[in-house]
Amino acid sequence: MNRDDPSAVYYPVSDLRITGGSGVLIRDSDGREFIDCASATFNLSLGYGHPAVINAMKEQADRLVHATSSFQTDVINRLSARLVSLAPKRLTKAHLKVSGGSTANEGAIKMAQHATGKRDVITLFRSHVGQTMAMAALSGNAFRKKSLPLVGIGGLQVPDPYCLRCFYGQQRDSCGLMCVDRLADFLEYASSGSVAAVLVEPISGNGGNVVPPDGYFAKLRELCDTFGIKLILDEIQTGIGRTGRMFAAEHFGVEPDAMTLGKGLGGSGAQVAGILASDELSGLPANDHSFTYGANLMSAAAALATLDVIDDPGFLANVRATGALILERLNALRPSLRCVADVRGVGLMIGVEIVDGEGRPSSELTNFLAHRAMDFGLVIRTSRYGQGNVLKIRPPLILTIDEAHLICDRFEALLRTHGH
Ligand SMILES: Cc1ncc(COP(=O)(O)O)c(C=O)c1O
């Protein structure tokens, strides 16, 4: 067997072989370069090989790679304090002993269950909150569940605030936020009567870049308080500057009971995730949620370096400016390109909704465009693991204005060639 070929890799992989990357670019083995509009797995907030992150990891590697998380270390103490200082004020504790976003979400749920003595979790239609068995069971996509004999946890999926395709057929100016109001009916008639938490992304990452309308989170917070349910914000995609604020919660003015982080926290790819929790959610026994490679010291050093870069008003202003530019330029395409049904997003979390000639959502055309994007020097991923109709544009946050224009030039050329 050729030691370089992928025949021993369990899962199918693309023919494309990546050999390097720097900034917003990745390179393949044929020397082609692409702007990575997916920031790898939406996690390279600072792009490929950011020097501050790489140096922090090297320095920490020289000092200490691993110590069991039951001892304290300077770097974990510092990262915990830093995250709490940046977070919405109700969140006073950081739990970093998780192995990724999925186990961060599971930990936040356990905390809510422990605090309330209740069991079930509400998630939204189309939502993706991870791929452990429990998180797959809470997915808002049936295709996530159908191939696995899941050990389900009590979960309930409810309509998302997707105004363009409102589940209730309403218009935003007159709906009275039925998508929150009707949750009381779900609790009464469809739940087990024992609901511990609502787990929701501020803007759906995988579900189609759905941005909730004004007032959604205020009303959801109110409903949670009325029914004694804990509100967990999954900021695994939206957090750490992605929306032009440190956390998307700031855009919506919402105070959650817990928030989960992952992906972008590692800056240039360090494996780090965590849970931020309120006092009320403290007290989950240490051994009830603890993973060997959680609270990893090299990753925590990378996270601190990442926060140093992102927690800067100038840096976040650039995320808002480049994001606004992309939104404006892509929106300007709509009158001449019927395949573009909607362009929406906040900061550098942007989605372009693709429809067929009859105006129907088309995952086929969406996947085709994502595939052809490579010919135009762009890596673009689609919503709902290829089952959705949204092209996701989420480049690294270090994007310059010139690079933002380049993405738009290439994207327009792609749609004019292969769209309609
Ligand atoms: C919103 C959201 N939550 C949770 C997860 C799961 O994170 P991880 O893959 O690190 O387990 C993801 C991953 O795609 C995600 O997008």
The ligand as a MOL file (V3000), in Angstrom:
LIG
                    3D

  0  0  0     0  0            999 V3000
M  V30 BEGIN CTAB
M  V30 COUNTS 16 16 0 0 0
M  V30 BEGIN ATOM
M  V30 1 C -23.6270 25.1670 16.5430 0
M  V30 2 C -22.7820 23.9600 16.8240 0
M  V30 3 N -22.8650 23.3590 18.0240 0
M  V30 4 C -22.1310 22.2910 18.3210 0
M  V30 5 C -21.2580 21.7420 17.4150 0
M  V30 6 C -20.4410 20.5410 17.7710 0
M  V30 7 O -19.1110 20.8960 17.9740 0
M  V30 8 P -17.9620 19.7890 17.8510 0
M  V30 9 O -17.8970 19.3690 16.4230 0
M  V30 10 O -16.7110 20.5250 18.2890 0
M  V30 11 O -18.3230 18.6790 18.7760 0
M  V30 12 C -21.1450 22.3160 16.1500 0
M  V30 13 C -20.2410 21.7360 15.1340 0
M  V30 14 O -20.3900 21.8790 13.9470 0
M  V30 15 C -21.9280 23.4570 15.8490 0
M  V30 16 O -21.8690 24.0560 14.6490 0
M  V30 END ATOM
M  V30 BEGIN BOND
M  V30 1 1 1 2
M  V30 2 1 2 3
M  V30 3 2 2 15
M  V30 4 2 3 4
M  V30 5 1 4 5
M  V30 6 1 5 6
M  V30 7 2 5 12
M  V30 8 1 6 7
M  V30 9 1 7 8
M  V30 10 2 8 9
M  V30 11 1 8 10
M  V30 12 1 8 11
M  V30 13 1 12 13
M  V30 14 1 12 15
M  V30 15 2 13 14
M  V30 16 1 15 16
M  V30 END BOND
M  V30 END CTAB
M  END
